[in-house]
Amino acid sequence: MSSNNTVSSNSELVKRDLKTLWHPCTQMKDHENYPLIPISKAKGVYLEDFEGNRYLDAISSWWVNLLGHSNTGITDAIKNQLDQLQHVIMAGFSHEPAIQLSEKLAEITPGNLEHCFFGENGSSAVEIALKMSFHYWQNIGEKKKTKFINLTNSYHGETLAALAVGDVALYKEVYQPLLMDVITVEGPDCFLREDGESWESHSRKMFQHMEQTLADHAHEACAVIIEPLIQCAGNMRMYHPIYLTLLREACDRHGVHLIADEIAVGFGRTGTLFACEQGNIAPDFICLSKGLTGGYLPLSAVLTHNKVYQAFYDDYDTMKGFLHSHSFTGNPLGCSAALATIDLLEKGQVIEKNIALSQHMASSVAHLKDHPNVAEIRQHGMVLAIEMVKDKASKTPYPWQERRGMRVYEYALKQGALLRPLGNVVYFMPPYVITQQQIDFLADIATQGIDIATAD
């Protein structure tokens, strides 16, 4: 509604928006050709604009919404907390939702990650983990350990340290002069495997690069940072869990921390509550955000084990404390949303029910395997990606300048779906409340969109 209580229209809001708002991850001139869509309300898997048009949210509004829009369990928890405590400084003070959430996260994350530090978003979680790892080694006298090891095609956020440990040129290249140096290792991306080679075999083979890097650089490395199983912003490229198993063993052997960035893949996206579980490992640090609150409020968390915590626990004048802060650390509203989200995941046996949904998702697009311009359909749990290419046999990509994925995006919007491809990769990452019929609807739209996008 507008300020004078008249009903707003899409066109009116777009006009006002473009005068003042600068949108994320957007070349604003694009909106001369790709109109903005103002959203009025949302329910379940659907977004609705101010003219009553609905769009099936196939990407969970940037991967954050787990249990559907306007979920009463989460909204009621936020409303109840709103009447009690909205925010309080977390330095010298505490509150029950933060305590309960830290206890719950310590309970459900892999291993003995019993200490929880809250942030405000995914990038801040990565920054916290990087600083904690570096500071740990400084506190115990390992002063030469100052570098981080990352993987090719990785993405960990867009603040400067998080950007530095990523490897997607689209986001990183222009800011390179501002960034710290990192040690980048060729990753296990299974799209690049040889014909006939299994995901496991390729992932094992590619681990040799990491093994050699750790052997050469462990003396100066604080940690290896990875996205377990799926490099989401890196075109949804995927790999086998064996890489996680091998990496945990190697990090232990070489005395290097392992940071698991589960910001996008945690809370059931890959088929288990946390992706690390599939490699049967526990990291030294786990970074959580996005689905942590069901997609309702900004909140992030970093969990670590007692050995790290004890390296900071000392008299004040030793200056070993972790003097890092965010104004909204442990916000009670966000913590309440997170507690409600985890409760709904557990009581509703959502992860178990997702097995059937993920299988249906696979079968709904299986016919695209034979499409002349689809190089691969890949999937981990509730994330499925379809990679369009110019030449199937050689996996030669379309030139990025042709923006084939945007053709799919435009077509899908006209049909009532939000499919926002990554380059030439069309992907499904929907809220878990999606039905099999709605999955079929998405599959039909994706198929038609891909036919249109690859027609010339």
N, C-alpha and C positions, 0 to 999 in steps of 0.2 A: 504494500500500500504506500502511496505517496503521502507527503506531509499534510496535504489538505483532505485526506481520507477518500480521495478518488482512486479508482482502480488503475494501477499502472499498466502500461502496455509494453510489450517487448521492445518496440521501436523507440519509445520514449526513454526507456532505461538504457538502451544501447547508446543513444545519443549522449545521455548524461555520463555514462561510464567512460566513453572515449575522451571526454573532456578532462577527466581527472585521474583515472586509474591506469596504472602500469602493471600489466599482468605477468605472472611468472612464466618462464620458459617460453616466451613468445616474442616473435618479431612483430611489433605492434602494427606495422604497415600491412601485415597479412590480413588484418581485419577489414581492409578495403575489399577483399575477395571472400574471406571466410567470416560471415557474420557471427558476432557474439550471441550467445543464448542465455538470457537472464533466467534464473531458476526461481520459482515462487515457493515450491514446497517439494517434499520427497517422502515416499513411503515404500517400504520393502525394497525391491530392486529398481523402482522407478523414480525418475526425476520429472518434474512437471514445470513448464514455463508459464509465463503470465497470460498466455492465450490458450492454455489447456492442452498443449501438445506434450506427450509423454515420451521419455527416452529411457530404455532399459540400460542401467548403469553397469556395463560389462566389465569395467575396470575399477569398480569399487571406489570411485572418486579419488583416483591416484593411490589405489592399493590400500586405503585405510579402513574402509567400511567392511566389517566382517559379518554382521548379523542383521543387515538391512537398515534402511533409513527409518527414522521415527520408531525405533524399537522401544516399546513401553518399559521394559525392564531397565534399560540404560537411562532413558529420560526420567523415569521416576526416581532413580538413584541420584541423579543430578539435582532434581527438584527438591528432594528431601535434604540433601546436603546444603543447598542454597539457603535454606531457612536457618541453618546452624552456624556454618563457618564457610566463608567464601575464599579467604586467603589469609595466611599468616607467615611472617618471616620464619625460615627454617634454621637460621643460625641462632642457637640458644633456646629455640622453641620447637614444639612438635605438635602433632595431632593424630587422632586415631586412624583416619583413612590412610595416611602415609605409612603408619606402623603396620596396619593390616596388609596393605599392598606389598610392602617390602617383605613381610613374612610369607605372603602367598607366592611371590615371585621366587623367593629362595626355595620354597617347597617344590615348585613345578619345573624350574629350569634344570638342565642336566648337571650332574655332579654336585659338588658342595659349594655352590656360589651363594654364600650366606650374607654378603654385605652388598647393600643396594644404595646407589647414588642417583638421585633424580635430576633430569634435565628437562628441556622444554620441547625438543624436536629431535629428529634423527641425526642431523648434522651435529648438534650439540652433544649427543650421546657419543658419537665417534670422537669428537674432540676430547671429551672426558676420558674415554678409554685410552687414547693416545697419550694424553698427559699423565694419566695414572701409571701407565707402563713405563714411560720415560722416567718419571719421578721415582718410581720404585727402584730402578737400577741406580739412580743417583743416590738414593737414601742408603742403599746397601754397599756403596762404594765402587760400583761398576761404572765409572765415569765415561768410559769409552763407548758405552752402549747408547747411541744417539740416533740411530736410523731405523726406518721401518721398511718391511718387505711387503710388496703388494703383487697382485696378478695383473697381467694384461687384460684389457677390456673391463676392468673393475670400476665400480662406482660406490662412493661412500658419503656423498653429500657435497654441498657447495660453499660452505665456509672454508677458509683457506687451508687449514690443516687437513680437513676432510677431503677437500679437492686435491690436495697434494698426493694423498694415498689412493686416489682414483686413477683411472687410465683411459677415460673416454675423451678423446680430443675435442669433441664438440663442446664440452663444458670446460675443459681444462686449459686448452692450448693458449688462449689469449692471456690467461693469468699466470702463465708459467714463470715470468720474472719475479712474481711475488711469492712463489711456493718453495718449501723446503725440498731438498733432494731426497729421493727414495730409491730403493732397489727394486726394480720391476722384473718379475719372473714370468716367463711364458706360461699361461694358464692351461687348464685341462678342458677347455671348450670342446665339447664332443661334436659340434657341427663340423669341426675341422678334421675329424677322424677319417682314416682311409676307408675305401669301399670294403664292406664286409667285416670291418673291425668293430668289436663290441664297445659299448660305453665304458665298461670296466677296464678292458684292455687298454683303450686309449688313455683313460685317466691314470692308470698305473704308469704307462709309458711317459706321460707328460710330467709325472711327479719327479722324474729324474732331474729335471731342471731345478725344482725346488730343493731337492736333496743336495745338489751341487752348490747352490747358492747359500744354503745354510752352512755347509761345510766351509765355504770361503768367507762368509760374513757374520757368523754367529758372534764373534768377538765384538762386533760393533752394532749388532741388531738388537733393538728392544723387543720387537714383536713382528709376527706375520699377521696381516689383516686380510680376511676373506669374507665373501658373501657365500654362505653354505648352499651348495647345490644349484642356485640360479643367480646369474649376473643380470639382475632385472633391467636396470637402465642400459646395460650393454646388449640391448636387443634380445633380452630373455634367453640368453645362451645358457646351457645347462651342462652338468657333468655328473659323474657317478659318485656315490657316497664313499667309495674306497679311498678317494683322494683325501677326504677328511680324516679317515682312520690313519692313513700313512702320515699325514701332516702332524697330527697330534703326537704320534710316536717320535717323529723327527724333531719337533720342537722340544719335547722333553729331553731327548738325547743331546741336543745342541744347546740347551739352556736359553731358549727364546720363548717369549710369551706367544699365545695364540689368541687373537681377538676375532670373535665371530660376530659379524654384522648381520643380525637377524631382523633388522628393522623392517624389511619388506617381506621376509619369508617366515617370520615367526607366527605363532598362534594358529597353526594348522594349514598354512598355505601350501606346504609341500607334501601334505598327507600325514605328517606327525606334528605334535604340538610345536616342537622346534626341529628345524632341519638337521641340527647336529646329532639328534637322536639316531638318524639313519646311518651315520658313521660310527655309532656307539661311542661317542666322545663327549667330553666336557671341555669347553674352552677355559682360558684364564679370565677372559672378560667376554660378556655377552651384551650386545647393544640392542635395545628394544625400543620401538616407538610405533608409529602408524596404527596397526590393529590393536595396540595395547589398550586403547580406550574405546575400541569398537569403531573408531573413526569420528568420535564426537568432540574431543577436545585435545589440544596439543599437550603431549606429555611424553617423556622418554625416560629410560632407566638404563643404568649400567650396573651389572652385577659382577662381583669378583669373589675370590676365595680368601680365606683368613690369612694366608701367607702374605698376600699383597697388603691387606689391611694392617697387619702388624708392623710392616715396614714404615708406616706413617705414624704409628701410635707411640708417642714419646712426649717428653716435656716440651712446653711451648718454645723455650729458648733454643732448642735444637733446630728449629725451623724446618722440621720434617712434615708438618701438617699439609694436607691437600687443600690449599687456600683457593679453591675454585668455587664460583657461585653463579647462580642465575636468579633473577628476581622472583620468578614464579616456581622455583624448585619445590617439588612435592605439593603442588596446588591441590587443595582438598576436593575441588570439583572434579579435576582430572583423575585423581586417585579413586574417587567414588565411581566414576564412569568405568575405570579399569577393573575395579573389583566386581562390578555388575557384569562386565563383559566376560571375565574369567568364569564367574559363577554360571552364566548362561552356557558357555562353552562346555563346562563340565557336566552340569545337570542335564543338559539337552543331548549329551553324547554326540555333539556336533561333528567332532573329528571322525567318529565311526560312521556317521551318516554320510559324510562327504565321500566315502569310498565309492558308493553307488553313483553319486553325482559326477565324480571325476571319471568313472568308467563310461558314463553316458556322454560326457563331454568328448571323450576320445572317440567313441563310435559315431558321434554326430558329425564329425569332420573327417572321418577315416577315408571317405571317397576322394578327398583332396590329395591324397598320397599320389594319385596318378595324374594330377593336374600338370600340364607341361611347364608351368611357371611356379610350381611349389617345390622347393628343394627339400624341405623337411617339415614334419609335424612333430613337435617334441612336447613333453609334459612331465611335470612333477606335481602330483596331487591336483590341487585346484588352480593350477597355472598351466595353461596350454598356449603354445605359440606356433604360428604358421609362417614360414619364411618364404617370401616371394623372391624370385630371381629371374634374371634375363635369360640365362641358359641353365637348364636343369642338370645336364650331364657334368658340366664343369663347376656348377654352383656360382657362376659369374653373376655378380649382383647388378641390379639396375643402377645407373648413375644416380647418386643421391639427389642431384639437382632436379631430377624428374619428379620427385616427391610422389611416387606411386601410392604410398601408404595414405596420403591425404585424399586420394580418390576414393579409397575404401571408407575413410572417415566421413567424407561428404555424403556418399551414398547411404551409409548407415544412419546418419542423422535424419535423412529424408524418410527412412523406413522406421524410425523410432528407436534407434539404439545408439548408445555412446560407445563406439569402438575407436580408441585413439592409438593408432599404430605407432610403434617405435621404428622410425625409418620405414623399411619395407617389411616389417614383421607385424602381422596382425595377431593379437593375443586376447585370450579370455582370462580374466582374473576377477570373477564376480563375487558379490556377497554370497555367503553360504546358504541364504534362504532362497536362492534361485531354484526353480523347479525344472524338471526334465523337459517340459513343454517350452519353457522359456529358453533353455539351452538350445533346443531345436530351432527356435525362432532366430537366435543369434547365429547358429550354424548356417541357416539359409541365407541370412543377410551377408555373412562373411563370404560365403561361396559366390553369391551374386556380385558382391563388391570386388572380390579378387578377379572374377571374370572381366569386369569393367576395367579395373586398374591395369590389367595385363593384355588388353585387347589390341594394342598397337605396339 
